[in-house]
Amino acid sequence: MNFPGKPEIDIPMMTDDDQGLRIFAWIVPRVCSTALLKCMSFVDDTEVWMEPYLACWNNHTIYNPEWRVGDPPVERMREARRKSMRDPEVIKLFDSIRTKTAQYENLFPQEKFTYPWVKKQLEKPGKKFVFVKDFAFTIDGHFEGLPENVPTRHLFLIRHPKDVYTSWKRTALTRRNPVKPISWDECHVADEICYMPAPELYQIQYKLWRHVKEHIDPDAFVVDGHDLASNPEVILPKLFERLGIPFKESYLEWSADPEAAFSSWNGSPLEIILPSYNPTSSRAVHCSKFAAPQTPRGVPNPKWKITEELRAYIDGAMPLYEEMYASRIK
């Protein structure tokens, strides 16, 4: 994990000038972040970006034919992807994605996504607020991709590791083929999602949180996704207040139409449109409000067995999560 003692670049604090405020929401998977992004896309004078740094990360890894050549999980992933791309249902799916990409100026070809390119986009003048949600691990070692000479704020979205890892494993079932999932017992998360650091998700987020608070944004804050989904009428106004965004009651509900996302979220169509076709990730794209969790915090769906793999990840994450959780807005 590459977090130096001082920032690699000079990232300014929030200022009172008239430049748009760049707001970064740094996440681990399955923390209610896509529902928050959809909410933000209906906030006045706000531009939203859906995981632009993940698109850069993917170009370095999953879409890079020279990445980890010969590594068995990676080669299995490549072969599974080649096989799935011959599936008529998948071909139809990607034809639809290409059609929608051509419709919307906010969708950019995947190959455009490099860290310098994203930095340049986020430095362009535009709306009063620019909201960017992305995985914490995607900026590790790539601080040069953050915008300079513009005001910035940072928040961190967390969720109980038991809830995150079981829910994330459910999404891993469709990584080989987006329309034909594998079984729960067959799935090993670190192999199925081999281009993401499954064992270190919380460790990297925690390091970034401490680094940002010490060197970039002392007012960076933590939001628990379970809290947000359970009590949006309490948590969302406080989140807006911390960011200096005027809150309206109307922001608690919005259009369920996924076209609202396709037409306003900036990013790669593979991170915006593709998830809307996946049964494990489409709910947030189609949502019209924050949905209350069906189980208490830290009590995942009983159908989702905690395997030895998941137990190791959960045990490593818990102390870091608990420290961040103690500082959350509530």
Disulfide bonds with the S-S distance in Angstrom:
none
